[in-house]
Amino acid sequence: MSKLFLVPTPIGNLEDITFRSVRILNEADLILAEDTRTSGKLLKHFDIKTPMQSFHMHNEHKVLDKMIDKLKQGIKIALISDAGTPGISDPGFLLVRACVEEGIETECLPGATALIPALVQSGFPTDRFIFEGFLPPKKGRQTRLKLWSEETRTIVFYESPHKIVKTLSQLQEFVGGDRRLSVSRELSKKFEETVRGTVNELILHFTNKAPKGEFVIVLEGKK
């Protein structure tokens, strides 16, 4: 029976992949990868020889129908992203939605994602939180930040290193310099680091220390 598997891959440390994920990648007829070069290293490490094809934000609309046709023919497809769980700020949503509409079975394996470790080790409440992915680069950015100024739940979002200081400065403007943050980078990797403090303190920290790596920002909700 055809089936789409969404398979999480390590966000850094290769030991974080599950035995089940390796088995599914071996048993699949086709692996859809965000970047075949990046994923090729992972597959080689675990000696997985399943055929691989590109599936990323620039081509997913074009190849979506072809993938649905393949699934209808009875093949098993495993979708992976460069790191973490497919569909979480990565390609995957469109394909899952199409499978649901066509009655094709989907299964998401549990596994690595950056937002949960960052949230749990932030020290902020985890019983109620919102995940915002990446902030809009331009249009809608200020609107989102204004909403955050009144949000009482913990807020988790991703940011690129070259935008960290800019984003913190905008947070200072919209939510205030005294709001507390936890900023995690390079989770599960050799140089993993979490820095905690107020918006003002972290602006100073990252102004003096050039930010490097992949970042997850956890913002305390309004009290």
C-alpha positions as CSV (number, residue, x, y, z in Angstrom):
1,M,0.0,0.0,0.0
2,S,1.3,3.5,-0.9
3,K,2.2,5.7,2.0
4,L,4.0,9.0,2.7
5,F,6.4,9.0,5.6
6,L,7.6,12.2,7.1
7,V,11.0,11.3,8.6
8,P,12.8,13.7,11.0
9,T,16.6,13.9,10.5
10,P,19.2,15.1,13.1
11,I,19.5,18.9,13.6
12,G,23.2,18.4,14.3
13,N,24.3,15.3,16.1
14,L,23.8,12.3,13.9
15,E,23.2,10.0,16.9
16,D,19.8,11.7,17.3
17,I,18.3,9.8,14.4
18,T,16.0,6.9,15.5
19,F,16.4,3.3,14.6
20,R,12.9,3.4,13.1
21,S,13.8,6.4,10.9
22,V,16.8,4.5,9.5
23,R,14.6,1.5,8.8
24,I,11.9,3.5,7.0
25,L,14.5,5.3,4.9
26,N,15.9,1.9,3.9
27,E,12.5,0.4,3.1
28,A,11.1,3.4,1.1
29,D,11.0,3.3,-2.6
30,L,12.0,6.9,-2.9
31,I,13.4,9.6,-0.6
32,L,12.4,13.2,-1.3
33,A,15.1,15.5,0.1
34,E,15.3,19.3,0.5
35,D,18.9,19.3,-0.6
36,T,20.2,16.1,-2.0
37,R,23.8,17.1,-1.3
38,T,23.2,17.6,2.4
39,S,21.0,14.5,2.7
40,G,23.4,12.5,0.7
41,K,26.0,12.8,3.5
42,L,23.4,11.5,6.0
43,L,22.4,8.6,3.8
44,K,26.0,7.6,3.2
45,H,26.7,7.7,6.9
46,F,24.0,5.2,7.6
47,D,24.6,3.2,4.4
48,I,21.1,4.0,3.0
49,K,21.0,3.4,-0.7
50,T,17.4,4.3,-1.5
51,P,17.0,6.5,-4.6
52,M,16.7,10.2,-3.8
53,Q,15.1,13.2,-5.5
54,S,15.0,16.9,-4.8
55,F,11.9,18.4,-3.1
56,H,12.2,21.9,-1.9
57,M,10.4,25.3,-1.7
58,H,11.4,26.2,-5.2
59,N,10.1,23.1,-6.9
60,E,7.4,21.6,-4.7
61,H,4.6,23.1,-6.6
62,K,5.9,21.8,-9.9
63,V,6.6,18.2,-8.7
64,L,3.6,17.9,-6.3
65,D,1.3,16.2,-8.9
66,K,4.0,13.8,-10.0
67,M,4.6,12.7,-6.4
68,I,0.9,12.1,-5.8
69,D,0.7,10.0,-9.0
70,K,3.7,8.0,-7.8
71,L,1.9,7.4,-4.4
72,K,-1.3,6.4,-6.2
73,Q,0.8,3.8,-8.1
74,G,1.6,2.1,-4.8
75,I,5.1,3.3,-3.9
76,K,6.3,4.3,-0.5
77,I,7.9,7.8,-0.3
78,A,9.9,9.2,2.6
79,L,10.2,12.9,2.9
80,I,13.1,14.5,4.7
81,S,14.4,18.1,5.2
82,D,17.9,19.2,5.7
83,A,17.5,19.0,9.4
84,G,14.6,18.4,11.8
85,T,11.0,17.5,11.1
86,P,9.6,18.1,7.5
87,G,6.8,20.6,7.5
88,I,8.1,22.6,10.4
89,S,9.5,25.7,8.7
90,D,10.5,23.3,5.9
91,P,8.8,21.8,2.8
92,G,6.2,19.2,3.5
93,F,2.9,21.0,4.1
94,L,1.7,21.0,0.5
95,L,2.5,17.4,0.0
96,V,0.8,16.3,3.2
97,R,-2.3,18.4,2.3
98,A,-2.5,16.8,-1.1
99,C,-2.2,13.3,0.3
100,V,-5.0,14.0,2.8
101,E,-7.2,15.3,-0.1
102,E,-6.5,12.2,-2.2
103,G,-7.0,9.8,0.7
104,I,-3.3,8.7,0.7
105,E,-2.1,7.5,4.1
106,T,0.6,9.7,5.8
107,E,2.7,9.0,8.8
108,C,5.0,11.4,10.6
109,L,7.7,9.8,12.7
110,P,8.6,11.4,16.0
111,G,12.1,12.9,16.2
112,A,14.4,15.9,16.1
113,T,13.1,19.4,15.9
114,A,14.9,22.5,17.2
115,L,12.0,24.4,18.7
116,I,11.2,21.9,21.6
117,P,14.8,21.6,23.1
118,A,15.1,25.4,23.0
119,L,11.7,25.9,24.6
120,V,12.2,23.3,27.4
121,Q,15.6,24.7,28.4
122,S,14.5,28.3,28.2
123,G,13.1,28.2,31.7
124,F,9.8,29.9,30.5
125,P,6.4,28.3,30.8
126,T,5.9,25.3,28.4
127,D,2.3,24.5,29.2
128,R,1.1,27.1,26.7
129,F,3.3,28.5,23.9
130,I,3.1,29.5,20.2
131,F,5.5,28.7,17.4
132,E,5.9,31.4,14.8
133,G,8.5,29.9,12.5
134,F,10.5,32.7,10.8
135,L,9.4,36.3,11.0
136,P,8.3,37.8,7.7
137,P,11.3,39.5,6.1
138,K,9.3,42.7,5.3
139,K,5.6,42.8,4.8
140,G,3.7,41.8,8.0
141,R,6.8,41.9,10.2
142,Q,5.8,44.9,12.3
143,T,2.2,43.6,12.6
144,R,3.5,40.4,14.0
145,L,5.7,42.1,16.5
146,K,2.8,44.3,17.7
147,L,0.8,41.2,18.4
148,W,3.6,39.8,20.4
149,S,3.7,42.8,22.6
150,E,0.4,41.6,24.1
151,E,0.9,37.9,23.8
152,T,0.9,36.2,27.3
153,R,2.1,32.8,26.0
154,T,5.7,31.9,25.5
155,I,6.7,32.6,21.9
156,V,9.2,30.5,20.0
157,F,10.6,31.5,16.6
158,Y,13.6,30.9,14.3
159,E,16.1,33.5,13.1
160,S,19.2,33.6,10.9
161,P,22.4,34.8,12.5
162,H,22.8,38.0,10.3
163,K,19.4,39.2,11.5
164,I,19.7,38.5,15.2
165,V,20.7,42.0,16.3
166,K,18.1,43.7,14.0
167,T,15.4,41.4,15.3
168,L,16.3,42.0,19.0
169,S,16.3,45.8,18.3
170,Q,12.8,45.5,16.9
171,L,11.7,43.5,19.9
172,Q,13.1,46.2,22.1
173,E,10.9,48.7,20.2
174,F,7.7,46.7,20.3
175,V,7.8,44.5,23.4
176,G,10.3,46.5,25.5
177,G,13.9,46.1,26.5
178,D,13.0,44.4,29.9
179,R,11.2,41.4,28.3
180,R,13.2,38.2,28.9
181,L,14.6,35.9,26.2
182,S,16.4,32.7,25.8
183,V,18.5,32.4,22.6
184,S,19.8,28.9,21.7
185,R,22.1,28.3,18.8
186,E,23.7,25.2,17.2
187,L,21.5,22.8,19.2
188,S,22.9,19.3,19.5
189,K,26.1,20.4,17.8
190,K,29.7,20.9,19.2
191,F,29.3,24.6,19.9
192,E,25.8,24.5,21.3
193,E,25.0,27.5,23.4
194,T,22.0,29.1,25.2
195,V,22.1,32.7,26.3
196,R,19.4,34.1,28.6
197,G,18.7,37.7,29.6
198,T,16.6,40.7,28.8
199,V,16.2,42.1,25.3
200,N,18.6,44.9,26.2
201,E,21.2,42.5,27.6
202,L,21.1,40.2,24.6
203,I,21.4,43.1,22.1
204,L,24.6,44.1,23.9
205,H,25.8,40.4,24.0
206,F,25.3,39.8,20.3
207,T,26.6,43.3,19.3
208,N,29.9,42.4,21.1
209,K,30.0,38.7,20.0
210,A,29.2,38.1,16.3
211,P,26.3,35.6,16.1
212,K,27.0,32.3,14.3
213,G,25.0,29.2,13.6
214,E,21.3,28.4,13.6
215,F,19.2,30.2,16.1
216,V,16.0,29.5,18.1
217,I,14.6,32.5,20.1
218,V,12.3,31.9,23.0
219,L,10.5,35.1,24.2
220,E,8.8,35.3,27.5
221,G,5.1,36.1,27.3
222,K,3.6,39.3,28.7
223,K,2.9,39.1,32.4
